[in-house]
């Protein structure tokens, strides 16, 4: 069972899990009394392998740009199941990273859709003003105020 702690190729995990269960069934058919702790360990290992395979398979087939709310939910469910069954952190982190990328992609597409659906605003035509004609109320030209002169103290020499 220790050799199943890390399986390099996720495509062979089902085979490994199947062999583990066949070995247990074969031992039982031979009349071998299997300890309850060992039986529990075998079942947990089998469940972990299946959960790891499902998560790694989901990670392999994910297309982030084409993400949907369903695919994010499926991935999050796989991550939750895998974390409950003590799958390696490496795969959990990959899954969480992909999930956050997918959610960001979905949010960006939703914002783009909102911007595209936003109605075009119609603005009134601006009034053309002739700069040569002076009007009494020209908001661009303001009268400049004269600054009050401040008397400076005499800086001459003292004799």
Phi and psi in radians as a Rosetta constraint file:
Dihedral C 1 N 2 CA 2 C 2 CIRCULARHARMONIC -1.142 0.35
Dihedral N 2 CA 2 C 2 N 3 CIRCULARHARMONIC -0.483 0.35
Dihedral C 2 N 3 CA 3 C 3 CIRCULARHARMONIC -1.227 0.35
Dihedral N 3 CA 3 C 3 N 4 CIRCULARHARMONIC -0.275 0.35
Dihedral C 3 N 4 CA 4 C 4 CIRCULARHARMONIC -1.638 0.35
Dihedral N 4 CA 4 C 4 N 5 CIRCULARHARMONIC 0.084 0.35
Dihedral C 4 N 5 CA 5 C 5 CIRCULARHARMONIC -1.101 0.35
Dihedral N 5 CA 5 C 5 N 6 CIRCULARHARMONIC -0.600 0.35
Dihedral C 5 N 6 CA 6 C 6 CIRCULARHARMONIC -2.447 0.35
Dihedral N 6 CA 6 C 6 N 7 CIRCULARHARMONIC 2.101 0.35
Dihedral C 6 N 7 CA 7 C 7 CIRCULARHARMONIC -1.960 0.35
Dihedral N 7 CA 7 C 7 N 8 CIRCULARHARMONIC 2.078 0.35
Dihedral C 7 N 8 CA 8 C 8 CIRCULARHARMONIC -1.122 0.35
Dihedral N 8 CA 8 C 8 N 9 CIRCULARHARMONIC -0.823 0.35
Dihedral C 8 N 9 CA 9 C 9 CIRCULARHARMONIC -1.752 0.35
Dihedral N 9 CA 9 C 9 N 10 CIRCULARHARMONIC 1.975 0.35
Dihedral C 9 N 10 CA 10 C 10 CIRCULARHARMONIC -1.145 0.35
Dihedral N 10 CA 10 C 10 N 11 CIRCULARHARMONIC -0.333 0.35
Dihedral C 10 N 11 CA 11 C 11 CIRCULARHARMONIC -1.249 0.35
Dihedral N 11 CA 11 C 11 N 12 CIRCULARHARMONIC -0.325 0.35
Dihedral C 11 N 12 CA 12 C 12 CIRCULARHARMONIC -1.692 0.35
Dihedral N 12 CA 12 C 12 N 13 CIRCULARHARMONIC -0.014 0.35
Dihedral C 12 N 13 CA 13 C 13 CIRCULARHARMONIC -1.095 0.35
Dihedral N 13 CA 13 C 13 N 14 CIRCULARHARMONIC -0.759 0.35
Dihedral C 13 N 14 CA 14 C 14 CIRCULARHARMONIC -1.043 0.35
Dihedral N 14 CA 14 C 14 N 15 CIRCULARHARMONIC -0.686 0.35
Dihedral C 14 N 15 CA 15 C 15 CIRCULARHARMONIC -1.116 0.35
Dihedral N 15 CA 15 C 15 N 16 CIRCULARHARMONIC -0.777 0.35
Dihedral C 15 N 16 CA 16 C 16 CIRCULARHARMONIC -1.101 0.35
Dihedral N 16 CA 16 C 16 N 17 CIRCULARHARMONIC -0.748 0.35
Dihedral C 16 N 17 CA 17 C 17 CIRCULARHARMONIC -1.140 0.35
Dihedral N 17 CA 17 C 17 N 18 CIRCULARHARMONIC -0.678 0.35
Dihedral C 17 N 18 CA 18 C 18 CIRCULARHARMONIC -1.121 0.35
Dihedral N 18 CA 18 C 18 N 19 CIRCULARHARMONIC -0.728 0.35
Dihedral C 18 N 19 CA 19 C 19 CIRCULARHARMONIC -1.105 0.35
Dihedral N 19 CA 19 C 19 N 20 CIRCULARHARMONIC -0.714 0.35
Dihedral C 19 N 20 CA 20 C 20 CIRCULARHARMONIC -1.030 0.35
Dihedral N 20 CA 20 C 20 N 21 CIRCULARHARMONIC -0.807 0.35
Dihedral C 20 N 21 CA 21 C 21 CIRCULARHARMONIC -1.209 0.35
Dihedral N 21 CA 21 C 21 N 22 CIRCULARHARMONIC -0.628 0.35
Dihedral C 21 N 22 CA 22 C 22 CIRCULARHARMONIC -1.133 0.35
Dihedral N 22 CA 22 C 22 N 23 CIRCULARHARMONIC -0.692 0.35
Dihedral C 22 N 23 CA 23 C 23 CIRCULARHARMONIC -1.113 0.35
Dihedral N 23 CA 23 C 23 N 24 CIRCULARHARMONIC -0.714 0.35
Dihedral C 23 N 24 CA 24 C 24 CIRCULARHARMONIC -1.152 0.35
Dihedral N 24 CA 24 C 24 N 25 CIRCULARHARMONIC -0.769 0.35
Dihedral C 24 N 25 CA 25 C 25 CIRCULARHARMONIC -1.126 0.35
Dihedral N 25 CA 25 C 25 N 26 CIRCULARHARMONIC -0.686 0.35
Dihedral C 25 N 26 CA 26 C 26 CIRCULARHARMONIC -1.124 0.35
Dihedral N 26 CA 26 C 26 N 27 CIRCULARHARMONIC -0.732 0.35
Dihedral C 26 N 27 CA 27 C 27 CIRCULARHARMONIC -1.088 0.35
Dihedral N 27 CA 27 C 27 N 28 CIRCULARHARMONIC -0.697 0.35
Dihedral C 27 N 28 CA 28 C 28 CIRCULARHARMONIC -1.195 0.35
Dihedral N 28 CA 28 C 28 N 29 CIRCULARHARMONIC -0.634 0.35
Dihedral C 28 N 29 CA 29 C 29 CIRCULARHARMONIC -1.210 0.35
Dihedral N 29 CA 29 C 29 N 30 CIRCULARHARMONIC -0.450 0.35
Dihedral C 29 N 30 CA 30 C 30 CIRCULARHARMONIC -1.430 0.35
Dihedral N 30 CA 30 C 30 N 31 CIRCULARHARMONIC -0.065 0.35
Dihedral C 30 N 31 CA 31 C 31 CIRCULARHARMONIC 1.545 0.35
Dihedral N 31 CA 31 C 31 N 32 CIRCULARHARMONIC 0.267 0.35
Dihedral C 31 N 32 CA 32 C 32 CIRCULARHARMONIC -1.294 0.35
Dihedral N 32 CA 32 C 32 N 33 CIRCULARHARMONIC 2.256 0.35
Dihedral C 32 N 33 CA 33 C 33 CIRCULARHARMONIC -1.450 0.35
Dihedral N 33 CA 33 C 33 N 34 CIRCULARHARMONIC 1.961 0.35
Dihedral C 33 N 34 CA 34 C 34 CIRCULARHARMONIC -1.658 0.35
Dihedral N 34 CA 34 C 34 N 35 CIRCULARHARMONIC 2.206 0.35
Dihedral C 34 N 35 CA 35 C 35 CIRCULARHARMONIC -1.026 0.35
Dihedral N 35 CA 35 C 35 N 36 CIRCULARHARMONIC 2.525 0.35
Dihedral C 35 N 36 CA 36 C 36 CIRCULARHARMONIC -1.061 0.35
Dihedral N 36 CA 36 C 36 N 37 CIRCULARHARMONIC -0.665 0.35
Dihedral C 36 N 37 CA 37 C 37 CIRCULARHARMONIC -1.111 0.35
Dihedral N 37 CA 37 C 37 N 38 CIRCULARHARMONIC -0.729 0.35
Dihedral C 37 N 38 CA 38 C 38 CIRCULARHARMONIC -1.144 0.35
Dihedral N 38 CA 38 C 38 N 39 CIRCULARHARMONIC -0.728 0.35
Dihedral C 38 N 39 CA 39 C 39 CIRCULARHARMONIC -1.079 0.35
Dihedral N 39 CA 39 C 39 N 40 CIRCULARHARMONIC -0.731 0.35
Dihedral C 39 N 40 CA 40 C 40 CIRCULARHARMONIC -1.142 0.35
Dihedral N 40 CA 40 C 40 N 41 CIRCULARHARMONIC -0.727 0.35
Dihedral C 40 N 41 CA 41 C 41 CIRCULARHARMONIC -1.098 0.35
Dihedral N 41 CA 41 C 41 N 42 CIRCULARHARMONIC -0.743 0.35
Dihedral C 41 N 42 CA 42 C 42 CIRCULARHARMONIC -1.108 0.35
Dihedral N 42 CA 42 C 42 N 43 CIRCULARHARMONIC -0.788 0.35
Dihedral C 42 N 43 CA 43 C 43 CIRCULARHARMONIC -1.116 0.35
Dihedral N 43 CA 43 C 43 N 44 CIRCULARHARMONIC -0.733 0.35
Dihedral C 43 N 44 CA 44 C 44 CIRCULARHARMONIC -1.122 0.35
Dihedral N 44 CA 44 C 44 N 45 CIRCULARHARMONIC -0.723 0.35
Dihedral C 44 N 45 CA 45 C 45 CIRCULARHARMONIC -1.103 0.35
Dihedral N 45 CA 45 C 45 N 46 CIRCULARHARMONIC -0.717 0.35
Dihedral C 45 N 46 CA 46 C 46 CIRCULARHARMONIC -1.114 0.35
Dihedral N 46 CA 46 C 46 N 47 CIRCULARHARMONIC -0.796 0.35
Dihedral C 46 N 47 CA 47 C 47 CIRCULARHARMONIC -1.116 0.35
Dihedral N 47 CA 47 C 47 N 48 CIRCULARHARMONIC -0.696 0.35
Dihedral C 47 N 48 CA 48 C 48 CIRCULARHARMONIC -1.098 0.35
Dihedral N 48 CA 48 C 48 N 49 CIRCULARHARMONIC -0.752 0.35
Dihedral C 48 N 49 CA 49 C 49 CIRCULARHARMONIC -1.092 0.35
Dihedral N 49 CA 49 C 49 N 50 CIRCULARHARMONIC -0.770 0.35
Dihedral C 49 N 50 CA 50 C 50 CIRCULARHARMONIC -1.120 0.35
Dihedral N 50 CA 50 C 50 N 51 CIRCULARHARMONIC -0.756 0.35
Dihedral C 50 N 51 CA 51 C 51 CIRCULARHARMONIC -1.135 0.35
Dihedral N 51 CA 51 C 51 N 52 CIRCULARHARMONIC -0.726 0.35
Dihedral C 51 N 52 CA 52 C 52 CIRCULARHARMONIC -1.105 0.35
Dihedral N 52 CA 52 C 52 N 53 CIRCULARHARMONIC -0.724 0.35
Dihedral C 52 N 53 CA 53 C 53 CIRCULARHARMONIC -1.096 0.35
Dihedral N 53 CA 53 C 53 N 54 CIRCULARHARMONIC -0.782 0.35
Dihedral C 53 N 54 CA 54 C 54 CIRCULARHARMONIC -1.078 0.35
Dihedral N 54 CA 54 C 54 N 55 CIRCULARHARMONIC -0.772 0.35
Dihedral C 54 N 55 CA 55 C 55 CIRCULARHARMONIC -1.141 0.35
Dihedral N 55 CA 55 C 55 N 56 CIRCULARHARMONIC -0.822 0.35
Dihedral C 55 N 56 CA 56 C 56 CIRCULARHARMONIC -1.136 0.35
Dihedral N 56 CA 56 C 56 N 57 CIRCULARHARMONIC -0.632 0.35
Dihedral C 56 N 57 CA 57 C 57 CIRCULARHARMONIC -1.137 0.35
Dihedral N 57 CA 57 C 57 N 58 CIRCULARHARMONIC -0.762 0.35
Dihedral C 57 N 58 CA 58 C 58 CIRCULARHARMONIC -1.090 0.35
Dihedral N 58 CA 58 C 58 N 59 CIRCULARHARMONIC -0.724 0.35
Dihedral C 58 N 59 CA 59 C 59 CIRCULARHARMONIC -1.088 0.35
Dihedral N 59 CA 59 C 59 N 60 CIRCULARHARMONIC -0.679 0.35
Dihedral C 59 N 60 CA 60 C 60 CIRCULARHARMONIC -1.223 0.35
Dihedral N 60 CA 60 C 60 N 61 CIRCULARHARMONIC -0.552 0.35
Dihedral C 60 N 61 CA 61 C 61 CIRCULARHARMONIC -1.708 0.35
Dihedral N 61 CA 61 C 61 N 62 CIRCULARHARMONIC -0.039 0.35
Dihedral C 61 N 62 CA 62 C 62 CIRCULARHARMONIC -1.218 0.35
Dihedral N 62 CA 62 C 62 N 63 CIRCULARHARMONIC 2.400 0.35
Dihedral C 62 N 63 CA 63 C 63 CIRCULARHARMONIC -2.066 0.35
Dihedral N 63 CA 63 C 63 N 64 CIRCULARHARMONIC 1.704 0.35
Dihedral C 63 N 64 CA 64 C 64 CIRCULARHARMONIC -0.978 0.35
Dihedral N 64 CA 64 C 64 N 65 CIRCULARHARMONIC -0.808 0.35
Dihedral C 64 N 65 CA 65 C 65 CIRCULARHARMONIC -1.095 0.35
Dihedral N 65 CA 65 C 65 N 66 CIRCULARHARMONIC -0.428 0.35
Dihedral C 65 N 66 CA 66 C 66 CIRCULARHARMONIC -1.771 0.35
Dihedral N 66 CA 66 C 66 N 67 CIRCULARHARMONIC 0.376 0.35
Dihedral C 66 N 67 CA 67 C 67 CIRCULARHARMONIC -1.074 0.35
Dihedral N 67 CA 67 C 67 N 68 CIRCULARHARMONIC 2.579 0.35
Dihedral C 67 N 68 CA 68 C 68 CIRCULARHARMONIC -2.288 0.35
Dihedral N 68 CA 68 C 68 N 69 CIRCULARHARMONIC 2.944 0.35
Dihedral C 68 N 69 CA 69 C 69 CIRCULARHARMONIC -1.080 0.35
Dihedral N 69 CA 69 C 69 N 70 CIRCULARHARMONIC -0.606 0.35
Dihedral C 69 N 70 CA 70 C 70 CIRCULARHARMONIC -1.116 0.35
Dihedral N 70 CA 70 C 70 N 71 CIRCULARHARMONIC -0.811 0.35
Dihedral C 70 N 71 CA 71 C 71 CIRCULARHARMONIC -1.158 0.35
Dihedral N 71 CA 71 C 71 N 72 CIRCULARHARMONIC -0.599 0.35
Dihedral C 71 N 72 CA 72 C 72 CIRCULARHARMONIC -1.159 0.35
Dihedral N 72 CA 72 C 72 N 73 CIRCULARHARMONIC -0.731 0.35
Dihedral C 72 N 73 CA 73 C 73 CIRCULARHARMONIC -1.106 0.35
Dihedral N 73 CA 73 C 73 N 74 CIRCULARHARMONIC -0.754 0.35
Dihedral C 73 N 74 CA 74 C 74 CIRCULARHARMONIC -1.072 0.35
Dihedral N 74 CA 74 C 74 N 75 CIRCULARHARMONIC -0.803 0.35
Dihedral C 74 N 75 CA 75 C 75 CIRCULARHARMONIC -1.098 0.35
Dihedral N 75 CA 75 C 75 N 76 CIRCULARHARMONIC -0.775 0.35
Dihedral C 75 N 76 CA 76 C 76 CIRCULARHARMONIC -1.106 0.35
Dihedral N 76 CA 76 C 76 N 77 CIRCULARHARMONIC -0.637 0.35
Dihedral C 76 N 77 CA 77 C 77 CIRCULARHARMONIC -1.124 0.35
Dihedral N 77 CA 77 C 77 N 78 CIRCULARHARMONIC -0.724 0.35
Dihedral C 77 N 78 CA 78 C 78 CIRCULARHARMONIC -1.122 0.35
Dihedral N 78 CA 78 C 78 N 79 CIRCULARHARMONIC -0.714 0.35
Dihedral C 78 N 79 CA 79 C 79 CIRCULARHARMONIC -1.121 0.35
Dihedral N 79 CA 79 C 79 N 80 CIRCULARHARMONIC -0.779 0.35
Dihedral C 79 N 80 CA 80 C 80 CIRCULARHARMONIC -1.081 0.35
Dihedral N 80 CA 80 C 80 N 81 CIRCULARHARMONIC -0.803 0.35
Dihedral C 80 N 81 CA 81 C 81 CIRCULARHARMONIC -1.086 0.35
Dihedral N 81 CA 81 C 81 N 82 CIRCULARHARMONIC -0.739 0.35
Dihedral C 81 N 82 CA 82 C 82 CIRCULARHARMONIC -1.154 0.35
Dihedral N 82 CA 82 C 82 N 83 CIRCULARHARMONIC -0.674 0.35
Dihedral C 82 N 83 CA 83 C 83 CIRCULARHARMONIC -1.207 0.35
Dihedral N 83 CA 83 C 83 N 84 CIRCULARHARMONIC -0.600 0.35
Dihedral C 83 N 84 CA 84 C 84 CIRCULARHARMONIC -1.168 0.35
Dihedral N 84 CA 84 C 84 N 85 CIRCULARHARMONIC -0.491 0.35
Dihedral C 84 N 85 CA 85 C 85 CIRCULARHARMONIC -1.793 0.35
Dihedral N 85 CA 85 C 85 N 86 CIRCULARHARMONIC 0.275 0.35
Dihedral C 85 N 86 CA 86 C 86 CIRCULARHARMONIC 1.066 0.35
Dihedral N 86 CA 86 C 86 N 87 CIRCULARHARMONIC 0.781 0.35
Dihedral C 86 N 87 CA 87 C 87 CIRCULARHARMONIC -1.275 0.35
Dihedral N 87 CA 87 C 87 N 88 CIRCULARHARMONIC 2.682 0.35
Dihedral C 87 N 88 CA 88 C 88 CIRCULARHARMONIC -0.947 0.35
Dihedral N 88 CA 88 C 88 N 89 CIRCULARHARMONIC 2.489 0.35
Dihedral C 88 N 89 CA 89 C 89 CIRCULARHARMONIC -1.061 0.35
Dihedral N 89 CA 89 C 89 N 90 CIRCULARHARMONIC -0.538 0.35
Dihedral C 89 N 90 CA 90 C 90 CIRCULARHARMONIC -0.961 0.35
Dihedral N 90 CA 90 C 90 N 91 CIRCULARHARMONIC -0.784 0.35
Dihedral C 90 N 91 CA 91 C 91 CIRCULARHARMONIC -1.335 0.35
Dihedral N 91 CA 91 C 91 N 92 CIRCULARHARMONIC -0.590 0.35
Dihedral C 91 N 92 CA 92 C 92 CIRCULARHARMONIC -1.132 0.35
Dihedral N 92 CA 92 C 92 N 93 CIRCULARHARMONIC -0.745 0.35
Dihedral C 92 N 93 CA 93 C 93 CIRCULARHARMONIC -1.159 0.35
Dihedral N 93 CA 93 C 93 N 94 CIRCULARHARMONIC -0.711 0.35
Dihedral C 93 N 94 CA 94 C 94 CIRCULARHARMONIC -1.050 0.35
Dihedral N 94 CA 94 C 94 N 95 CIRCULARHARMONIC -0.775 0.35
Dihedral C 94 N 95 CA 95 C 95 CIRCULARHARMONIC -1.109 0.35
Dihedral N 95 CA 95 C 95 N 96 CIRCULARHARMONIC -0.740 0.35
Dihedral C 95 N 96 CA 96 C 96 CIRCULARHARMONIC -1.177 0.35
Dihedral N 96 CA 96 C 96 N 97 CIRCULARHARMONIC -0.644 0.35
Dihedral C 96 N 97 CA 97 C 97 CIRCULARHARMONIC -1.114 0.35
Dihedral N 97 CA 97 C 97 N 98 CIRCULARHARMONIC -0.804 0.35
Dihedral C 97 N 98 CA 98 C 98 CIRCULARHARMONIC -1.116 0.35
Dihedral N 98 CA 98 C 98 N 99 CIRCULARHARMONIC -0.687 0.35
Dihedral C 98 N 99 CA 99 C 99 CIRCULARHARMONIC -1.076 0.35
Dihedral N 99 CA 99 C 99 N 100 CIRCULARHARMONIC -0.755 0.35
Dihedral C 99 N 100 CA 100 C 100 CIRCULARHARMONIC -1.186 0.35
Dihedral N 100 CA 100 C 100 N 101 CIRCULARHARMONIC -0.630 0.35
Dihedral C 100 N 101 CA 101 C 101 CIRCULARHARMONIC -1.119 0.35
Dihedral N 101 CA 101 C 101 N 102 CIRCULARHARMONIC -0.741 0.35
Dihedral C 101 N 102 CA 102 C 102 CIRCULARHARMONIC -1.131 0.35
Dihedral N 102 CA 102 C 102 N 103 CIRCULARHARMONIC -0.730 0.35
Dihedral C 102 N 103 CA 103 C 103 CIRCULARHARMONIC -1.143 0.35
Dihedral N 103 CA 103 C 103 N 104 CIRCULARHARMONIC -0.683 0.35
Dihedral C 103 N 104 CA 104 C 104 CIRCULARHARMONIC -1.117 0.35
Dihedral N 104 CA 104 C 104 N 105 CIRCULARHARMONIC -0.696 0.35
Dihedral C 104 N 105 CA 105 C 105 CIRCULARHARMONIC -1.124 0.35
Dihedral N 105 CA 105 C 105 N 106 CIRCULARHARMONIC -0.757 0.35
Dihedral C 105 N 106 CA 106 C 106 CIRCULARHARMONIC -1.077 0.35
Dihedral N 106 CA 106 C 106 N 107 CIRCULARHARMONIC -0.762 0.35
Dihedral C 106 N 107 CA 107 C 107 CIRCULARHARMONIC -1.094 0.35
Dihedral N 107 CA 107 C 107 N 108 CIRCULARHARMONIC -0.741 0.35
Dihedral C 107 N 108 CA 108 C 108 CIRCULARHARMONIC -1.116 0.35
Dihedral N 108 CA 108 C 108 N 109 CIRCULARHARMONIC -0.713 0.35
Dihedral C 108 N 109 CA 109 C 109 CIRCULARHARMONIC -1.171 0.35
Dihedral N 109 CA 109 C 109 N 110 CIRCULARHARMONIC -0.636 0.35
Dihedral C 109 N 110 CA 110 C 110 CIRCULARHARMONIC -1.154 0.35
Dihedral N 110 CA 110 C 110 N 111 CIRCULARHARMONIC -0.718 0.35
Dihedral C 110 N 111 CA 111 C 111 CIRCULARHARMONIC -1.142 0.35
Dihedral N 111 CA 111 C 111 N 112 CIRCULARHARMONIC -0.758 0.35
Dihedral C 111 N 112 CA 112 C 112 CIRCULARHARMONIC -1.049 0.35
Dihedral N 112 CA 112 C 112 N 113 CIRCULARHARMONIC -0.742 0.35
Dihedral C 112 N 113 CA 113 C 113 CIRCULARHARMONIC -1.087 0.35
Dihedral N 113 CA 113 C 113 N 114 CIRCULARHARMONIC -0.738 0.35
Dihedral C 113 N 114 CA 114 C 114 CIRCULARHARMONIC -1.101 0.35
Dihedral N 114 CA 114 C 114 N 115 CIRCULARHARMONIC -0.717 0.35
Dihedral C 114 N 115 CA 115 C 115 CIRCULARHARMONIC -1.156 0.35
Dihedral N 115 CA 115 C 115 N 116 CIRCULARHARMONIC -0.668 0.35
Dihedral C 115 N 116 CA 116 C 116 CIRCULARHARMONIC -1.239 0.35
Dihedral N 116 CA 116 C 116 N 117 CIRCULARHARMONIC -0.568 0.35
Dihedral C 116 N 117 CA 117 C 117 CIRCULARHARMONIC -1.412 0.35
Dihedral N 117 CA 117 C 117 N 118 CIRCULARHARMONIC -0.222 0.35
Dihedral C 117 N 118 CA 118 C 118 CIRCULARHARMONIC -1.157 0.35
Dihedral N 118 CA 118 C 118 N 119 CIRCULARHARMONIC 2.274 0.35
Dihedral C 118 N 119 CA 119 C 119 CIRCULARHARMONIC -1.172 0.35
Dihedral N 119 CA 119 C 119 N 120 CIRCULARHARMONIC 2.583 0.35
Dihedral C 119 N 120 CA 120 C 120 CIRCULARHARMONIC -1.285 0.35
Dihedral N 120 CA 120 C 120 N 121 CIRCULARHARMONIC 2.302 0.35
Dihedral C 120 N 121 CA 121 C 121 CIRCULARHARMONIC -1.462 0.35
Dihedral N 121 CA 121 C 121 N 122 CIRCULARHARMONIC 2.480 0.35
Dihedral C 121 N 122 CA 122 C 122 CIRCULARHARMONIC -1.891 0.35
Dihedral N 122 CA 122 C 122 N 123 CIRCULARHARMONIC 2.168 0.35
Dihedral C 122 N 123 CA 123 C 123 CIRCULARHARMONIC -1.848 0.35
Dihedral N 123 CA 123 C 123 N 124 CIRCULARHARMONIC 2.551 0.35
Dihedral C 123 N 124 CA 124 C 124 CIRCULARHARMONIC -1.203 0.35
Dihedral N 124 CA 124 C 124 N 125 CIRCULARHARMONIC 2.650 0.35
Dihedral C 124 N 125 CA 125 C 125 CIRCULARHARMONIC -1.146 0.35
Dihedral N 125 CA 125 C 125 N 126 CIRCULARHARMONIC 2.333 0.35
Dihedral C 125 N 126 CA 126 C 126 CIRCULARHARMONIC -1.275 0.35
Dihedral N 126 CA 126 C 126 N 127 CIRCULARHARMONIC 2.521 0.35
Dihedral C 126 N 127 CA 127 C 127 CIRCULARHARMONIC -1.269 0.35
Dihedral N 127 CA 127 C 127 N 128 CIRCULARHARMONIC 2.287 0.35
Dihedral C 127 N 128 CA 128 C 128 CIRCULARHARMONIC -1.424 0.35
Dihedral N 128 CA 128 C 128 N 129 CIRCULARHARMONIC 2.325 0.35
Dihedral C 128 N 129 CA 129 C 129 CIRCULARHARMONIC -1.999 0.35
Dihedral N 129 CA 129 C 129 N 130 CIRCULARHARMONIC 2.411 0.35
Dihedral C 129 N 130 CA 130 C 130 CIRCULARHARMONIC -1.589 0.35
Dihedral N 130 CA 130 C 130 N 131 CIRCULARHARMONIC 2.077 0.35
Dihedral C 130 N 131 CA 131 C 131 CIRCULARHARMONIC -1.175 0.35
Dihedral N 131 CA 131 C 131 N 132 CIRCULARHARMONIC -0.303 0.35
Dihedral C 131 N 132 CA 132 C 132 CIRCULARHARMONIC -1.389 0.35
Dihedral N 132 CA 132 C 132 N 133 CIRCULARHARMONIC -0.484 0.35
Dihedral C 132 N 133 CA 133 C 133 CIRCULARHARMONIC -1.508 0.35
Dihedral N 133 CA 133 C 133 N 134 CIRCULARHARMONIC 2.262 0.35
Dihedral C 133 N 134 CA 134 C 134 CIRCULARHARMONIC -1.727 0.35
Dihedral N 134 CA 134 C 134 N 135 CIRCULARHARMONIC 2.355 0.35
Dihedral C 134 N 135 CA 135 C 135 CIRCULARHARMONIC -1.967 0.35
Dihedral N 135 CA 135 C 135 N 136 CIRCULARHARMONIC 2.766 0.35
Dihedral C 135 N 136 CA 136 C 136 CIRCULARHARMONIC -1.159 0.35
Dihedral N 136 CA 136 C 136 N 137 CIRCULARHARMONIC -0.635 0.35
Dihedral C 136 N 137 CA 137 C 137 CIRCULARHARMONIC -1.946 0.35
Dihedral N 137 CA 137 C 137 N 138 CIRCULARHARMONIC 1.289 0.35
Dihedral C 137 N 138 CA 138 C 138 CIRCULARHARMONIC -1.649 0.35
Dihedral N 138 CA 138 C 138 N 139 CIRCULARHARMONIC 1.906 0.35
Dihedral C 138 N 139 CA 139 C 139 CIRCULARHARMONIC -1.183 0.35
Dihedral N 139 CA 139 C 139 N 140 CIRCULARHARMONIC -0.343 0.35
Dihedral C 139 N 140 CA 140 C 140 CIRCULARHARMONIC -1.331 0.35
Dihedral N 140 CA 140 C 140 N 141 CIRCULARHARMONIC -0.554 0.35
Dihedral C 140 N 141 CA 141 C 141 CIRCULARHARMONIC -1.760 0.35
Dihedral N 141 CA 141 C 141 N 142 CIRCULARHARMONIC 2.073 0.35
Dihedral C 141 N 142 CA 142 C 142 CIRCULARHARMONIC -1.978 0.35
Dihedral N 142 CA 142 C 142 N 143 CIRCULARHARMONIC 2.563 0.35
Dihedral C 142 N 143 CA 143 C 143 CIRCULARHARMONIC -1.268 0.35
Dihedral N 143 CA 143 C 143 N 144 CIRCULARHARMONIC 2.389 0.35
Dihedral C 143 N 144 CA 144 C 144 CIRCULARHARMONIC -1.462 0.35
Dihedral N 144 CA 144 C 144 N 145 CIRCULARHARMONIC 2.419 0.35
Dihedral C 144 N 145 CA 145 C 145 CIRCULARHARMONIC -1.565 0.35
Dihedral N 145 CA 145 C 145 N 146 CIRCULARHARMONIC 2.467 0.35
Dihedral C 145 N 146 CA 146 C 146 CIRCULARHARMONIC -1.363 0.35
Dihedral N 146 CA 146 C 146 N 147 CIRCULARHARMONIC 2.410 0.35
Dihedral C 146 N 147 CA 147 C 147 CIRCULARHARMONIC -1.415 0.35
Dihedral N 147 CA 147 C 147 N 148 CIRCULARHARMONIC 2.410 0.35
Dihedral C 147 N 148 CA 148 C 148 CIRCULARHARMONIC -1.282 0.35
Dihedral N 148 CA 148 C 148 N 149 CIRCULARHARMONIC 2.369 0.35
Dihedral C 148 N 149 CA 149 C 149 CIRCULARHARMONIC -1.396 0.35
Dihedral N 149 CA 149 C 149 N 150 CIRCULARHARMONIC 2.399 0.35
Dihedral C 149 N 150 CA 150 C 150 CIRCULARHARMONIC -1.797 0.35
Dihedral N 150 CA 150 C 150 N 151 CIRCULARHARMONIC 2.185 0.35
Dihedral C 150 N 151 CA 151 C 151 CIRCULARHARMONIC -1.187 0.35
Dihedral N 151 CA 151 C 151 N 152 CIRCULARHARMONIC 2.322 0.35
Dihedral C 151 N 152 CA 152 C 152 CIRCULARHARMONIC -1.661 0.35
Dihedral N 152 CA 152 C 152 N 153 CIRCULARHARMONIC 2.561 0.35
Dihedral C 152 N 153 CA 153 C 153 CIRCULARHARMONIC -1.207 0.35
Dihedral N 153 CA 153 C 153 N 154 CIRCULARHARMONIC 2.665 0.35
Dihedral C 153 N 154 CA 154 C 154 CIRCULARHARMONIC -1.240 0.35
Dihedral N 154 CA 154 C 154 N 155 CIRCULARHARMONIC 2.221 0.35
Dihedral C 154 N 155 CA 155 C 155 CIRCULARHARMONIC -1.903 0.35
Dihedral N 155 CA 155 C 155 N 156 CIRCULARHARMONIC 0.482 0.35
Dihedral C 155 N 156 CA 156 C 156 CIRCULARHARMONIC -1.312 0.35
Dihedral N 156 CA 156 C 156 N 157 CIRCULARHARMONIC 3.042 0.35
Dihedral C 156 N 157 CA 157 C 157 CIRCULARHARMONIC -1.480 0.35
Dihedral N 157 CA 157 C 157 N 158 CIRCULARHARMONIC 2.657 0.35
Dihedral C 157 N 158 CA 158 C 158 CIRCULARHARMONIC -1.725 0.35
Dihedral N 158 CA 158 C 158 N 159 CIRCULARHARMONIC 2.456 0.35
